[in-house]
């Protein structure tokens, strides 16, 4: 057990250092994986500089455990840089294990600093000394193996093991930091002088940046929510003055002031939302390691391509989408990509390709996971679902290919039996779908046998502020999120047909299901005594469904508040919000409503 104690002043300096190291720590794994497939000598330089920066600061703070770990990594990187050892799978595995331990240690240290009470001494303990000893032993083994090869070839060994000699860089003598504006002594590392790397562009004079806590941003977002409600109230008051009190001039004045408030609130809202946006790179950078690990464990050849890493989404959404993406990438690598010999028989390249991409389109963010593997056989999927009693044989025969592929989202679709084209693909997919829908997203699948599979995730750019269509059902008002609405139409009662307790209508050649919102919420029976029925067409991927309402009102922005207690479990309801007149209205969840209608 290694124990380190810091005074309050040192804790503040440590916090600054951890902030400085954050980017380097997050990029270590990505750079190590690149080192395996690239001959670019600058990669080893970049890795060395990042690790060395952490080591110098750790030395200044007396964190000899982290210093020792960084020094061990440096020794291997110097050897790679000087081409004294090969960046083979064994060395890359070892560097990844070292990077994991370093990252884990820094995260633990950061957590302790955040939890620290300034009035007390900061104490940090590491119990990874055994892991460090194992890492050092493995490093020696790698270097000694190379020495033996050189000796047998009559060459003098040129790499010094970390267990002997002086460490790379003046560990004990470094009393200054490279960061925070403090000068440091010239670097005494093993890398020979180099094409000097270009200096980063200097910040424009006067430009500054500060770190803001998530709590403060959330508080500001709550204030924006209140402002949004107040903004909507102006339009309501203006209409009331004009209609109920016959004061058109005063109504115009209130509208004018309301328009000004609306403009200011929109600018403020956009500014706050932009502060909450982060790049999906933070999620994507985990995936190369996952694909590499599966490739090594299964013997499959595969490569991962990543596109759109700089696409920005709300921080809350990025955090919640991480696990579903990991699951889908694992499925693509483990169950989608075939073994090399099978791919060769099919006339494919022995190396399977997985593409992970992100982009913006129509005020949504999209994330796609695509592979060129075996694909999914709709016929086998239907048979599997029938065998497990999840659907009837009659339902299976009437299913389209798209509906059959979506069977993998049924709970309990797969078992932990032998992996085939069917089993294995659906394990946990119901959880993936559920987690995506919790953040107002949706997922659809396109797949073709022996051609591959594409999973498309549609996400809102932010969960903070949404737009919705206000509708009236009997004496109740609801909001349907715009994200789920494809269109609104008027359907004549005689165009609606009943079959087996369900209702259907033709819409431009397509047959879509129909249900009355009043019936779903147990407010009343289906009414057909109107010449035309106001119908909101909602969609979840390729499937569409019609919700009949009494009146279509207006479109407006809203901030959803979740329901607590007994109200939290109401099917078809996502939350609530306030209208401009102070009325509390419920926000419906169209996906759950469609599921209710089908049952």
Legacy VTK file of the C-alpha trace (Angstrom):
# vtk DataFile Version 3.0
C-alpha trace
ASCII
DATASET POLYDATA
POINTS 599 float
0.000 0.000 0.000
1.457 3.363 -1.062
0.271 6.379 0.917
0.710 10.038 -0.036
-0.305 13.051 2.039
-0.675 16.633 0.798
-1.369 19.960 2.493
-4.344 22.017 1.281
-2.104 24.245 -0.828
-0.584 21.206 -2.528
-4.069 19.830 -3.182
-4.896 22.954 -5.195
-1.722 22.564 -7.271
-2.499 18.881 -7.773
-5.956 19.789 -9.078
-4.343 22.124 -11.630
-1.964 19.394 -12.755
-4.773 16.848 -13.117
-6.657 19.290 -15.332
-3.529 19.716 -17.442
-3.063 15.959 -17.738
-6.671 15.125 -18.596
-6.316 15.327 -22.394
-3.037 13.383 -22.357
-4.567 10.690 -20.146
-7.623 10.317 -22.393
-5.510 10.062 -25.565
-3.010 7.462 -24.328
-4.983 4.384 -25.390
-5.830 5.813 -28.806
-2.194 6.691 -29.522
-0.915 3.286 -28.370
-3.354 1.542 -30.721
-2.197 3.767 -33.590
1.381 2.805 -32.800
0.535 -0.800 -33.664
-0.632 -0.052 -37.206
1.403 3.033 -38.160
5.088 3.536 -38.978
4.902 7.255 -38.208
7.861 7.999 -35.882
6.048 11.060 -34.562
3.579 8.765 -32.776
6.215 7.489 -30.350
7.375 11.083 -29.869
3.843 12.240 -29.102
3.233 9.400 -26.643
6.584 9.975 -24.963
5.939 13.693 -24.535
2.519 13.106 -22.985
3.788 10.462 -20.575
6.867 12.529 -19.751
4.709 15.566 -18.954
2.742 13.503 -16.441
5.958 12.095 -14.990
7.585 15.497 -14.449
4.569 16.875 -12.616
4.222 13.707 -10.547
7.894 13.929 -9.597
7.404 17.486 -8.403
4.470 16.348 -6.229
6.371 13.333 -4.875
4.067 10.754 -6.501
6.829 8.217 -7.055
4.367 5.411 -7.921
3.094 7.340 -10.956
6.654 8.476 -11.759
7.816 4.843 -11.808
4.932 3.793 -14.044
5.519 6.661 -16.480
9.248 5.962 -16.564
8.574 2.331 -17.432
6.401 3.399 -20.373
9.013 5.929 -21.471
11.708 3.265 -21.639
9.654 1.182 -24.069
8.677 4.216 -26.144
12.332 5.232 -26.450
13.129 1.709 -27.656
10.314 1.865 -30.214
11.368 5.319 -31.342
14.968 4.170 -31.842
13.720 0.981 -33.569
15.442 -1.157 -30.947
12.229 -3.103 -30.357
9.274 -3.830 -32.591
5.819 -2.474 -31.827
4.362 -5.977 -32.057
1.190 -7.279 -30.401
3.068 -8.246 -27.220
4.536 -4.780 -26.735
1.257 -3.024 -27.591
-0.624 -5.241 -25.120
1.913 -4.310 -22.453
1.691 -0.583 -23.204
-2.118 -0.789 -23.066
-1.991 -2.458 -19.641
0.417 0.238 -18.453
-1.796 3.000 -19.882
-4.830 1.456 -18.151
-3.058 1.456 -14.784
-1.829 5.009 -15.265
-5.286 6.240 -16.280
-6.924 4.369 -13.397
-4.451 5.876 -10.920
-4.963 9.427 -12.189
-8.756 9.055 -12.121
-8.570 7.791 -8.529
-6.327 10.723 -7.640
-8.706 13.208 -9.281
-11.670 11.730 -7.401
-9.845 12.106 -4.095
-8.974 15.729 -4.913
-12.604 16.538 -5.790
-13.864 14.968 -2.558
-11.193 16.647 -0.440
-12.192 18.937 2.431
-9.796 21.950 2.283
-9.716 22.067 6.070
-8.080 18.646 6.272
-5.019 16.931 4.903
-5.424 15.203 1.525
-4.478 11.520 1.779
-4.289 9.277 -1.289
-3.521 5.549 -1.216
-2.599 3.225 -4.076
-2.719 -0.545 -3.687
-1.394 -1.336 -7.171
2.265 -1.918 -6.246
2.017 -5.567 -7.209
0.617 -4.605 -10.622
3.488 -2.157 -11.047
6.030 -4.875 -10.222
4.428 -7.181 -12.794
4.534 -4.410 -15.413
8.209 -3.713 -14.677
8.991 -7.421 -14.947
7.241 -7.669 -18.299
9.109 -4.601 -19.568
12.415 -6.224 -18.634
11.370 -9.420 -20.393
10.530 -7.549 -23.604
13.819 -5.643 -23.570
15.899 -8.697 -22.626
14.337 -10.670 -25.468
15.505 -7.961 -27.849
18.985 -7.937 -26.255
19.267 -11.674 -26.814
18.347 -11.264 -30.471
20.947 -8.513 -30.842
23.630 -10.573 -29.063
23.011 -13.577 -31.281
23.373 -11.280 -34.279
26.665 -9.921 -32.927
25.267 -6.483 -32.104
25.850 -4.534 -28.943
22.711 -4.026 -26.848
21.472 -0.469 -27.046
18.506 -0.418 -24.690
18.820 -0.020 -20.950
16.219 -1.819 -18.887
14.211 0.218 -16.389
15.517 -1.895 -13.530
19.059 -0.584 -13.992
20.763 2.724 -14.635
19.326 6.173 -14.085
15.701 6.846 -15.003
14.837 8.711 -18.159
14.771 12.379 -17.211
15.979 13.928 -13.964
13.341 12.467 -11.676
14.556 13.571 -8.288
16.159 16.725 -9.590
13.059 18.094 -11.324
11.821 20.821 -9.083
9.856 22.824 -11.607
6.761 22.151 -13.721
6.320 22.364 -17.444
2.780 23.590 -16.972
1.043 26.454 -15.270
3.550 29.026 -16.496
6.452 27.580 -14.453
9.840 27.108 -16.152
11.615 23.784 -16.151
15.090 22.512 -16.769
15.958 21.300 -20.284
14.598 17.842 -21.024
17.199 15.156 -20.450
15.184 12.303 -21.976
16.653 9.689 -24.293
15.069 10.980 -27.487
17.772 12.576 -29.642
17.285 16.182 -30.731
14.927 16.478 -33.823
12.356 18.503 -37.859
11.824 20.955 -33.654
8.055 20.264 -33.508
6.004 23.279 -34.624
4.803 25.401 -31.753
1.082 25.581 -31.103
-0.498 28.772 -32.362
-0.561 31.356 -29.631
-3.907 32.399 -28.280
-5.254 35.663 -29.539
-4.367 38.398 -27.013
-7.125 38.686 -24.465
-8.599 35.203 -25.120
-9.143 33.231 -21.926
-10.920 30.058 -20.915
-12.255 28.830 -17.592
-13.587 25.512 -16.337
-17.214 25.495 -15.228
-18.726 22.713 -13.139
-21.632 20.659 -14.476
-23.766 21.706 -11.485
-23.487 25.368 -12.444
-24.454 24.635 -16.042
-27.449 22.582 -14.859
-28.535 25.436 -12.591
-28.315 27.899 -15.478
-30.338 25.508 -17.620
-33.062 25.398 -14.967
-33.155 29.188 -15.011
-33.521 29.077 -18.797
-36.465 26.735 -18.270
-38.197 29.310 -16.084
-37.460 32.021 -18.639
-38.952 29.859 -21.377
-42.205 29.541 -19.444
-42.277 33.305 -18.853
-41.626 33.914 -22.555
-44.595 31.747 -23.549
-46.761 33.667 -21.085
-46.310 36.935 -23.022
-48.061 35.557 -26.090
-50.883 34.192 -23.942
-51.402 37.544 -22.190
-51.311 39.412 -25.523
-54.048 37.162 -26.955
-56.132 37.551 -23.789
-55.897 41.364 -23.915
-57.056 41.367 -27.513
-59.849 38.801 -27.321
-61.245 39.001 -23.797
-60.609 42.679 -22.925
-60.756 44.224 -26.430
-57.476 46.107 -25.959
-55.745 45.629 -29.329
-53.217 48.448 -28.826
-52.099 47.138 -25.466
-52.009 43.642 -26.942
-49.624 44.881 -29.659
-47.395 46.503 -27.030
-47.231 43.312 -24.986
-46.462 41.345 -28.163
-43.647 43.750 -29.009
-42.090 43.397 -25.564
-42.660 39.649 -25.709
-40.859 39.445 -29.060
-37.862 41.250 -27.545
-37.812 38.896 -24.557
-38.174 35.984 -26.976
-35.101 37.065 -28.967
-32.961 37.556 -25.856
-34.053 34.261 -24.301
-33.353 32.382 -27.545
-29.811 33.792 -27.717
-29.219 32.997 -24.057
-30.634 29.508 -24.482
-28.416 28.790 -27.497
-25.362 30.080 -25.620
-26.012 27.819 -22.624
-26.762 24.821 -24.816
-23.525 25.304 -26.758
-21.633 25.195 -23.456
-23.152 21.781 -22.723
-22.160 20.322 -26.095
-19.160 17.993 -26.272
-17.661 15.891 -29.045
-18.627 12.236 -29.369
-14.890 11.568 -29.546
-14.996 10.924 -25.807
-17.145 7.847 -26.508
-15.574 6.820 -29.815
-12.032 6.613 -28.439
-12.971 3.541 -26.360
-13.939 1.490 -29.399
-10.594 0.672 -31.095
-9.459 -1.112 -27.937
-12.670 -3.159 -27.812
-12.370 -4.228 -31.459
-8.688 -5.072 -31.026
-9.365 -7.214 -27.947
-12.132 -9.154 -29.704
-9.939 -9.587 -32.785
-7.182 -11.124 -30.699
-9.468 -13.348 -28.627
-11.413 -14.719 -31.622
-8.636 -14.846 -34.210
-10.704 -12.724 -36.597
-9.157 -10.025 -38.734
-11.000 -6.729 -38.527
-10.464 -3.015 -38.689
-12.484 -0.163 -37.227
-13.018 3.068 -39.116
-14.295 6.101 -37.252
-15.897 9.125 -38.910
-17.331 12.325 -37.465
-15.562 12.150 -34.105
-15.933 15.916 -33.734
-19.742 15.815 -33.976
-21.127 17.597 -30.912
-24.042 16.421 -28.747
-25.288 17.420 -25.314
-23.008 16.098 -22.567
-25.867 14.258 -20.862
-26.728 12.373 -24.053
-23.089 11.497 -24.770
-22.733 9.992 -21.294
-25.876 7.877 -21.655
-25.181 6.656 -25.182
-21.772 5.204 -24.309
-22.944 1.772 -23.090
-25.343 1.132 -26.016
-22.593 1.937 -28.537
-20.141 -0.356 -26.740
-22.722 -3.171 -26.893
-23.400 -2.646 -30.607
-19.686 -2.512 -31.453
-19.133 -5.755 -29.504
-21.985 -7.412 -31.398
-20.622 -6.270 -34.745
-17.121 -7.544 -33.949
-18.029 -10.728 -32.093
-21.120 -11.908 -33.986
-21.237 -9.906 -37.213
-17.753 -10.306 -38.665
-16.997 -13.840 -39.873
-13.721 -15.768 -39.353
-11.121 -15.156 -42.114
-11.580 -18.554 -43.754
-15.365 -18.113 -43.942
-15.012 -14.627 -45.434
-12.574 -16.001 -47.985
-15.072 -18.702 -49.046
-17.676 -15.970 -49.567
-15.316 -14.000 -51.799
-14.763 -11.284 -49.208
-11.578 -9.752 -47.905
-10.208 -11.697 -44.937
-10.261 -8.475 -42.918
-13.729 -7.439 -41.806
-14.620 -3.762 -41.678
-16.609 -2.006 -38.969
-17.501 1.652 -39.413
-18.539 3.925 -36.572
-19.739 7.334 -37.744
-21.551 10.349 -36.323
-23.152 13.316 -38.070
-25.852 15.979 -37.792
-28.949 15.985 -39.989
-32.276 17.804 -39.677
-31.662 19.013 -36.113
-30.772 15.516 -34.965
-27.563 13.675 -34.278
-27.065 10.276 -35.893
-24.664 7.526 -34.897
-24.203 4.548 -37.218
-22.502 1.213 -36.568
-22.009 -0.649 -39.843
-20.237 -3.931 -40.572
-19.649 -6.000 -43.711
-20.240 -9.282 -41.912
-22.742 -12.107 -42.171
-25.860 -9.980 -41.779
-29.135 -11.229 -40.307
-31.513 -13.688 -41.948
-35.124 -12.533 -41.474
-36.425 -16.088 -42.029
-34.244 -17.527 -39.272
-35.152 -14.691 -36.933
-38.872 -15.336 -37.378
-38.413 -19.048 -36.810
-36.427 -18.390 -33.646
-39.119 -16.051 -32.295
-41.849 -18.612 -33.036
-39.867 -21.424 -31.384
-39.472 -19.354 -28.237
-43.185 -18.486 -28.180
-42.588 -14.761 -28.590
-44.852 -14.485 -31.638
-47.370 -16.743 -33.352
-46.617 -18.469 -36.628
-49.418 -16.467 -38.257
-47.837 -13.181 -37.110
-44.468 -14.350 -38.404
-45.877 -15.114 -41.855
-47.431 -11.637 -42.102
-44.244 -9.825 -41.053
-42.189 -7.763 -43.457
-38.419 -8.325 -43.567
-37.855 -5.089 -41.625
-40.297 -6.137 -38.895
-38.619 -9.547 -38.653
-35.166 -8.041 -38.177
-36.526 -5.828 -35.420
-37.519 -8.962 -33.502
-34.033 -8.903 -31.957
-35.273 -6.050 -29.745
-37.793 -8.352 -28.028
-36.899 -9.136 -24.386
-35.638 -12.681 -24.080
-35.248 -13.130 -27.816
-31.875 -14.874 -27.538
-30.540 -17.472 -25.159
-26.989 -18.080 -24.023
-26.710 -21.099 -26.251
-24.532 -21.754 -29.271
-23.715 -18.668 -31.324
-25.347 -18.831 -34.758
-26.586 -16.299 -37.291
-29.486 -15.730 -34.908
-28.428 -16.372 -31.326
-25.992 -13.974 -29.746
-27.047 -10.997 -31.857
-30.069 -10.245 -29.687
-28.541 -10.602 -26.230
-29.296 -7.393 -24.407
-30.633 -5.601 -27.487
-33.887 -4.843 -25.678
-31.835 -3.014 -23.051
-29.957 -1.116 -25.761
-33.248 -0.002 -27.334
-34.721 0.945 -23.963
-31.680 3.060 -22.999
-31.767 4.882 -26.325
-35.476 5.617 -26.024
-34.971 6.986 -22.504
-33.088 9.905 -24.020
-35.765 10.444 -26.689
-33.798 8.557 -29.318
-34.621 5.715 -31.652
-32.754 2.870 -33.359
-33.384 1.056 -36.625
-31.630 -1.793 -38.412
-30.830 -2.464 -42.059
-29.350 -5.878 -42.744
-28.720 -8.184 -45.678
-27.454 -11.736 -45.511
-23.708 -11.951 -46.269
-23.580 -8.220 -47.002
-23.620 -6.838 -43.467
-25.654 -4.890 -40.938
-26.150 -1.203 -40.229
-27.533 0.116 -36.941
-28.734 3.730 -37.120
-29.295 5.622 -33.867
-31.201 8.906 -34.027
-30.678 11.257 -31.081
-31.826 14.733 -30.086
-29.018 17.286 -29.952
-30.041 18.160 -26.396
-32.463 16.999 -23.717
-32.778 20.459 -22.197
-35.261 22.191 -24.524
-37.587 20.509 -27.030
-40.383 21.457 -29.391
-43.771 19.834 -29.399
-47.243 19.953 -30.906
-50.014 20.854 -28.474
-53.165 18.762 -29.013
-56.601 18.634 -27.374
-58.368 15.406 -26.377
-61.799 15.979 -24.799
-61.005 18.405 -21.950
-57.316 17.527 -21.673
-54.258 19.067 -23.342
-51.144 17.096 -24.253
-47.852 17.773 -25.986
-46.440 15.381 -28.586
-42.683 15.885 -29.177
-41.943 17.069 -32.703
-39.059 14.614 -32.986
-41.547 11.746 -33.321
-44.037 13.454 -35.657
-43.692 12.833 -39.388
-46.855 14.737 -40.379
-50.434 15.621 -39.425
-53.345 14.576 -41.675
-57.134 14.549 -41.748
-58.685 11.124 -42.266
-62.337 10.458 -43.019
-64.034 7.953 -40.659
-65.063 5.729 -43.574
-61.388 5.350 -44.529
-60.644 3.628 -41.219
-61.117 -0.142 -41.114
-61.300 -2.530 -38.155
-59.767 -5.982 -38.090
-59.346 -8.290 -35.105
-59.847 -5.442 -32.634
-57.276 -3.192 -34.345
-57.833 -0.175 -36.616
-56.057 0.614 -39.890
-56.099 3.218 -42.644
-54.492 3.723 -46.057
-52.040 6.614 -46.277
-50.628 7.200 -49.767
-50.464 3.494 -50.502
-49.218 2.411 -47.070
-51.305 0.653 -44.426
-50.809 2.237 -40.995
-52.264 1.444 -37.603
-54.734 3.939 -36.089
-55.861 4.520 -32.502
-57.677 7.265 -30.620
-55.611 9.011 -27.928
-58.763 9.242 -25.787
-59.062 5.448 -25.837
-55.402 4.893 -24.959
-55.644 7.213 -21.935
-59.065 5.808 -20.902
-60.728 9.210 -21.336
-63.544 8.019 -23.555
-64.555 5.876 -26.496
-63.546 6.248 -30.137
-65.545 9.011 -31.811
-66.376 8.892 -35.522
-69.075 11.588 -35.631
-66.821 14.104 -37.399
-66.438 14.585 -41.129
-62.678 14.321 -40.731
-60.473 13.079 -37.898
-57.367 15.026 -36.886
-54.551 12.480 -36.926
-50.943 12.859 -35.852
-48.660 10.444 -37.715
-45.812 9.392 -35.434
-42.877 7.261 -36.523
-40.242 5.099 -34.958
-37.832 4.390 -37.780
-39.584 2.909 -40.838
-42.862 2.164 -39.009
-45.643 4.770 -38.828
-48.741 4.988 -36.648
-51.680 7.402 -36.461
-52.953 8.977 -33.198
-56.422 10.506 -33.484
-56.982 13.701 -31.448
-59.869 16.172 -31.186
-57.913 19.324 -32.045
-54.479 20.295 -33.330
-53.401 23.469 -31.550
-49.962 25.070 -31.837
-46.306 24.148 -31.895
-44.154 25.462 -29.038
-40.972 24.953 -27.079
-41.103 23.159 -23.752
-38.823 22.004 -20.968
-39.805 18.587 -19.677
-39.903 17.840 -15.964
-39.915 14.184 -15.004
-42.777 12.800 -12.936
-42.094 11.411 -9.470
-43.706 8.832 -7.233
-46.734 6.920 -8.514
-46.987 9.146 -11.586
-43.554 8.079 -12.820
-44.767 4.695 -14.053
-47.678 5.813 -16.251
-47.270 4.146 -19.682
-47.181 6.593 -22.579
-46.232 9.637 -20.469
-42.683 11.033 -20.466
-43.138 13.991 -18.135
-44.872 17.341 -17.750
-44.390 21.023 -18.511
-46.055 24.410 -17.989
-47.870 26.350 -20.702
-47.811 30.124 -20.914
-51.110 30.377 -19.000
-49.695 28.357 -16.110
-51.519 25.155 -17.080
-49.690 21.907 -16.356
-49.791 19.551 -19.330
-48.476 16.040 -19.848
-45.907 15.165 -22.509
-46.692 11.906 -24.247
-44.239 9.205 -25.260
-45.403 8.183 -28.752
-43.283 5.013 -28.845
-44.916 3.643 -25.714
-48.349 4.707 -27.000
-47.823 2.718 -30.196
-46.828 -0.319 -28.136
-49.969 0.106 -25.999
-52.137 0.335 -29.108
-50.684 -2.864 -30.533
-51.419 -4.757 -27.317
LINES 2 601
194 0 1 2 3 4 5 6 7 8 9 10 11 12 13 14 15 16 17 18 19 20 21 22 23 24 25 26 27 28 29 30 31 32 33 34 35 36 37 38 39 40 41 42 43 44 45 46 47 48 49 50 51 52 53 54 55 56 57 58 59 60 61 62 63 64 65 66 67 68 69 70 71 72 73 74 75 76 77 78 79 80 81 82 83 84 85 86 87 88 89 90 91 92 93 94 95 96 97 98 99 100 101 102 103 104 105 106 107 108 109 110 111 112 113 114 115 116 117 118 119 120 121 122 123 124 125 126 127 128 129 130 131 132 133 134 135 136 137 138 139 140 141 142 143 144 145 146 147 148 149 150 151 152 153 154 155 156 157 158 159 160 161 162 163 164 165 166 167 168 169 170 171 172 173 174 175 176 177 178 179 180 181 182 183 184 185 186 187 188 189 190 191 192 193
405 194 195 196 197 198 199 200 201 202 203 204 205 206 207 208 209 210 211 212 213 214 215 216 217 218 219 220 221 222 223 224 225 226 227 228 229 230 231 232 233 234 235 236 237 238 239 240 241 242 243 244 245 246 247 248 249 250 251 252 253 254 255 256 257 258 259 260 261 262 263 264 265 266 267 268 269 270 271 272 273 274 275 276 277 278 279 280 281 282 283 284 285 286 287 288 289 290 291 292 293 294 295 296 297 298 299 300 301 302 303 304 305 306 307 308 309 310 311 312 313 314 315 316 317 318 319 320 321 322 323 324 325 326 327 328 329 330 331 332 333 334 335 336 337 338 339 340 341 342 343 344 345 346 347 348 349 350 351 352 353 354 355 356 357 358 359 360 361 362 363 364 365 366 367 368 369 370 371 372 373 374 375 376 377 378 379 380 381 382 383 384 385 386 387 388 389 390 391 392 393 394 395 396 397 398 399 400 401 402 403 404 405 406 407 408 409 410 411 412 413 414 415 416 417 418 419 420 421 422 423 424 425 426 427 428 429 430 431 432 433 434 435 436 437 438 439 440 441 442 443 444 445 446 447 448 449 450 451 452 453 454 455 456 457 458 459 460 461 462 463 464 465 466 467 468 469 470 471 472 473 474 475 476 477 478 479 480 481 482 483 484 485 486 487 488 489 490 491 492 493 494 495 496 497 498 499 500 501 502 503 504 505 506 507 508 509 510 511 512 513 514 515 516 517 518 519 520 521 522 523 524 525 526 527 528 529 530 531 532 533 534 535 536 537 538 539 540 541 542 543 544 545 546 547 548 549 550 551 552 553 554 555 556 557 558 559 560 561 562 563 564 565 566 567 568 569 570 571 572 573 574 575 576 577 578 579 580 581 582 583 584 585 586 587 588 589 590 591 592 593 594 595 596 597 598
